[in-house]
Amino acid sequence: MEPVQHLVASAIARIVRPAPLSIEKVMFAWRVSVGAALARLTRVTLGHDGVMNVVVEDGRWVKELERSSPAILERLRDLLGQDEVCRIEISCPASARSDRRRPRSTRG
């Protein structure tokens, strides 16, 4: 017996993979691969060289994306095709890298 989530993922891949590669298809595959919340914090483009460029709007997510990139790459390949994405490159604008924690109170 196969778990339902595997059946759904397999069905989605069978529907999406044959469609022509487009910006919408890439964005859909990214959203399915990382989840809606993380997809909202990122901008993605897929270059002709097969590199998925990911710009993270919140620097706190960079390490998590880097850590998870092998699993994300596997999901993207399942949805887009094995030859469409060769690697993921993650970047973060300098303004988004700042630590957004509240400053500590200094009492004397």
trRosetta pair geometry for C-beta under 8 A, 3 or more apart (Angstrom, degrees):
i j d omega theta_ij theta_ji phi_ij phi_ji
2 6 5.2 -104 172 78 104 128
2 7 5.8 120 110 -54 117 94
3 6 5.0 93 68 4 83 103
3 7 7.4 -153 99 -5 45 88
4 7 5.5 -58 -152 37 38 112
4 8 6.2 35 154 -19 72 105
5 8 5.7 -51 -144 37 34 111
5 9 6.2 34 157 -18 65 107
6 9 5.8 -54 -144 39 30 110
6 10 6.1 31 156 -19 64 110
7 10 5.8 -58 -147 39 27 112
7 11 6.2 28 155 -20 64 107
8 11 5.7 -55 -147 36 30 110
8 12 6.3 30 155 -18 65 105
9 12 5.8 -53 -147 36 30 110
9 13 6.3 31 154 -19 64 107
9 78 7.4 12 162 135 104 147
10 13 5.7 -54 -148 36 30 112
10 14 6.4 31 154 -19 64 105
11 14 5.8 -54 -148 35 31 111
11 15 6.5 26 154 -15 64 107
12 15 5.9 -62 -152 39 32 108
12 16 5.9 14 160 -9 70 116
12 32 6.7 -179 146 -145 151 154
12 79 7.1 -26 124 -111 99 99
13 16 6.1 -62 -132 45 27 101
13 17 5.6 32 173 -31 67 114
13 78 4.9 -63 -114 154 138 91
13 79 5.4 -109 -112 -94 78 53
14 17 6.6 -39 -123 25 18 112
14 18 7.9 10 175 -8 48 104
15 18 7.8 -86 -180 32 22 95
15 19 7.7 19 145 -27 59 111
16 19 5.9 -59 -164 19 43 117
16 25 6.6 145 -170 -150 97 97
16 28 6.9 -153 -131 108 133 128
16 29 6.7 148 157 -78 147 93
16 79 5.1 -13 96 -164 139 84
16 80 7.6 -51 131 -76 110 44
17 78 7.8 -89 -74 153 119 46
17 79 6.4 -154 -71 -177 78 32
17 80 6.9 142 -117 -155 69 7
17 81 5.6 121 -154 -65 95 77
19 22 7.6 -63 138 10 106 105
19 25 5.7 -173 99 -102 120 134
20 25 7.4 -166 93 -21 49 152
21 25 5.9 -129 -143 70 41 140
21 26 7.1 49 -168 -50 84 95
21 46 7.7 -102 -177 90 120 143
21 80 7.0 57 -110 -158 100 99
21 84 6.5 174 -101 -131 134 129
22 25 4.7 99 50 5 76 102
22 26 7.1 -140 93 -3 41 86
23 26 5.8 -57 -151 37 31 111
23 27 6.2 28 154 -16 66 109
24 27 5.7 -55 -144 39 30 110
24 28 6.2 32 155 -20 65 107
25 28 5.7 -53 -145 36 29 112
25 29 6.3 29 155 -18 64 106
25 80 7.0 118 141 -109 107 89
26 29 5.8 -55 -147 37 29 110
26 30 6.3 31 153 -20 64 106
26 44 6.5 -149 145 113 107 114
26 45 7.6 47 132 -144 153 30
26 46 4.8 -140 -125 -5 143 125
26 52 7.9 180 -163 -122 113 100
26 80 7.0 38 -102 -99 65 133
27 30 5.6 -52 -147 35 32 113
27 31 6.3 32 155 -19 65 106
27 39 7.8 97 -173 -166 76 121
27 44 6.7 161 -100 62 63 110
28 31 5.8 -55 -148 37 30 111
28 32 6.3 27 155 -15 65 107
28 79 7.8 -151 107 169 88 140
29 32 5.8 -55 -145 40 30 109
29 33 6.0 28 156 -20 64 114
29 75 7.7 161 179 130 85 86
29 76 5.5 87 150 -132 119 70
29 79 4.0 166 -127 106 106 140
29 80 5.2 12 -110 -50 170 98
30 33 5.7 -63 -145 39 27 111
30 34 6.2 -14 172 13 67 111
30 39 5.8 127 122 -119 95 104
30 42 7.4 -130 166 94 132 125
30 44 4.8 177 -95 26 160 161
30 52 7.7 163 -91 -164 108 131
30 76 7.2 20 -84 -101 56 107
31 34 7.0 -73 -133 51 20 82
31 35 7.4 -61 -175 119 54 9
31 36 6.0 31 -164 -94 99 57
31 39 4.2 28 -107 -98 72 164
32 75 7.1 -157 111 162 89 121
32 79 6.3 131 73 -84 137 155
33 72 5.1 89 157 -151 119 76
33 75 3.9 149 -123 105 96 130
33 76 5.3 -3 -81 -60 158 74
33 79 7.0 -117 -56 7 104 140
34 38 4.3 -101 147 88 113 128
34 39 5.6 145 76 -59 108 78
34 42 7.4 14 88 26 163 144
34 65 7.8 0 -126 -114 133 93
34 68 7.9 111 -118 115 89 139
34 72 6.0 18 -74 -121 90 119
35 38 5.1 74 68 22 91 101
35 39 6.6 -157 92 -13 41 94
36 39 5.5 -59 -142 37 29 116
36 40 6.6 34 159 -25 64 102
37 40 6.1 -55 -160 26 29 111
37 41 7.2 14 149 -9 61 108
38 41 5.7 -62 -153 40 41 108
38 42 6.4 16 156 -5 72 117
38 61 6.7 158 -134 -156 96 145
38 65 7.7 154 -169 -83 130 100
39 42 6.2 -76 -143 47 30 99
41 56 6.4 16 137 -157 96 71
41 57 4.8 -133 -170 46 66 104
41 58 5.2 -49 -161 15 126 106
41 61 6.0 100 120 5 143 161
42 54 5.4 -19 -167 -167 127 94
42 55 6.5 146 -159 74 67 50
42 56 5.5 -28 -101 -102 87 56
42 57 6.7 -140 -77 -3 34 87
42 61 7.7 -112 -62 105 102 145
42 65 7.8 121 -87 -97 140 148
43 54 7.5 150 75 -156 46 46
43 55 4.5 -9 55 55 96 106
43 57 7.5 88 -13 -48 89 97
44 52 6.1 -11 -162 -175 109 94
44 53 6.7 152 -152 81 54 55
44 54 5.3 -12 -100 -101 85 70
44 55 7.7 -164 -72 21 39 70
45 52 7.6 166 83 -155 39 50
45 53 4.9 -7 58 56 88 105
46 50 7.5 -14 -174 -139 92 27
46 51 7.5 165 -153 82 52 39
46 52 5.4 -21 -101 -101 77 70
46 53 7.7 -171 -82 18 27 74
46 80 7.8 -173 -115 -148 162 161
46 84 7.1 -1 -176 162 144 97
46 85 6.7 -80 -133 -91 116 91
47 50 6.9 -43 79 26 80 21
47 51 4.7 5 39 55 119 86
47 52 7.9 -148 14 -74 77 24
47 53 6.5 68 -28 -17 103 108
49 86 7.4 -72 141 30 70 129
50 83 7.4 -87 -109 163 132 56
50 84 6.4 166 -126 156 87 30
50 85 5.7 153 -173 -134 81 22
50 86 3.7 65 123 -3 128 100
50 87 7.3 77 120 19 92 64
51 85 7.9 90 -115 -150 12 67
51 86 6.5 -41 -72 58 56 94
51 87 5.7 -15 -118 68 75 84
51 88 7.6 142 -166 -107 64 20
51 89 5.6 15 179 -3 112 115
52 73 7.8 -172 27 -106 136 80
52 76 6.6 -54 -54 -167 158 168
52 85 5.2 8 -35 -139 114 115
52 87 7.2 -149 28 103 80 39
52 88 4.7 -27 70 -110 108 72
52 89 7.1 169 81 24 52 66
53 89 5.3 -19 -109 69 62 103
53 91 7.2 -11 -169 12 89 111
54 65 6.6 -151 116 175 150 148
54 88 6.1 14 -7 -174 122 100
54 89 6.8 173 24 85 76 48
54 90 4.8 -23 73 -107 110 68
54 91 7.1 155 84 25 57 64
55 91 5.5 -26 -107 75 67 90
55 92 7.1 137 -163 -97 60 35
55 93 7.0 41 -170 -31 109 87
56 59 6.6 116 108 -94 117 35
56 61 5.2 -158 -160 77 132 106
56 62 5.4 -168 51 -77 160 74
56 65 6.4 -150 -77 0 134 152
56 90 6.3 26 -23 -172 115 98
56 91 7.2 -175 15 88 81 37
56 92 4.6 -33 63 -93 99 92
56 96 6.8 -175 107 123 75 146
57 93 7.8 9 -122 24 45 108
57 96 5.6 -149 180 -122 36 148
58 61 5.3 72 84 0 92 107
58 96 5.9 -122 -101 -173 21 111
58 100 7.9 -51 -150 -3 94 145
59 62 5.6 -20 -162 -14 57 117
59 92 4.8 102 -102 172 79 152
59 96 4.8 153 -37 129 89 78
59 97 4.0 120 -94 -113 154 44
59 98 7.1 133 21 31 144 34
60 100 7.4 -77 -37 26 121 111
61 64 5.3 -63 -158 46 58 113
61 65 5.7 57 147 -24 85 105
62 65 6.0 -62 -151 38 27 108
62 66 6.3 25 155 -18 65 108
62 90 6.0 146 -146 141 78 127
62 92 5.1 -67 -76 -36 126 138
62 97 7.9 6 -18 -110 145 85
63 66 5.6 -54 -145 37 32 112
63 67 6.2 33 156 -20 66 107
64 67 5.7 -54 -146 37 30 112
64 68 6.1 11 160 -4 65 115
65 68 6.0 -67 -139 50 27 100
65 69 6.2 56 155 -62 64 88
65 72 7.4 -6 -157 -12 72 158
65 88 7.9 -125 162 137 101 136
65 90 5.1 145 110 -114 128 151
66 69 5.7 -24 -150 -17 29 119
66 90 5.9 -122 -70 39 80 149
68 71 5.4 -60 -172 47 73 109
68 72 5.5 74 130 -26 91 106
69 72 5.3 -56 -136 42 36 113
69 73 5.9 42 162 -26 69 104
69 88 4.8 -150 -152 62 113 132
69 90 7.1 -118 -81 -30 129 124
70 73 5.8 -53 -146 34 28 113
70 74 6.6 30 154 -20 61 104
71 74 5.7 -51 -152 33 33 114
71 75 6.6 32 151 -16 64 104
72 75 5.8 -56 -152 37 34 110
72 76 6.3 34 151 -19 67 106
72 88 6.4 24 94 -44 119 163
73 76 5.6 -53 -145 37 32 112
73 77 6.3 33 155 -19 65 105
73 85 6.3 -156 -149 121 78 122
73 87 7.0 -23 -115 -129 137 36
73 88 5.6 -131 -76 -18 99 113
74 77 5.8 -55 -149 36 29 111
74 78 6.6 34 151 -23 63 104
75 78 5.6 -51 -151 31 34 115
75 79 6.5 19 156 -9 66 108
76 79 6.0 -66 -149 44 31 103
76 80 5.6 -7 169 12 72 117
76 84 7.7 -125 147 87 94 107
76 85 4.8 -7 123 33 126 162
76 88 7.8 134 11 -69 155 114
77 80 6.5 -65 -118 55 24 86
77 81 6.9 -66 -163 99 58 24
77 82 5.0 46 -173 -111 109 47
77 84 7.1 169 -119 49 58 88
77 85 5.8 -123 -74 55 73 103
80 84 4.1 -107 134 71 113 150
80 85 5.9 79 70 -15 140 107
81 84 4.4 93 65 -17 94 111
85 88 7.3 19 177 -63 118 77
92 96 5.2 -120 179 83 94 114
92 97 5.4 114 118 -70 122 89
93 96 4.8 83 63 8 85 104
93 97 7.4 -145 96 -19 45 87
94 97 5.7 -51 -153 19 37 118
95 98 6.9 -32 -173 -5 38 109
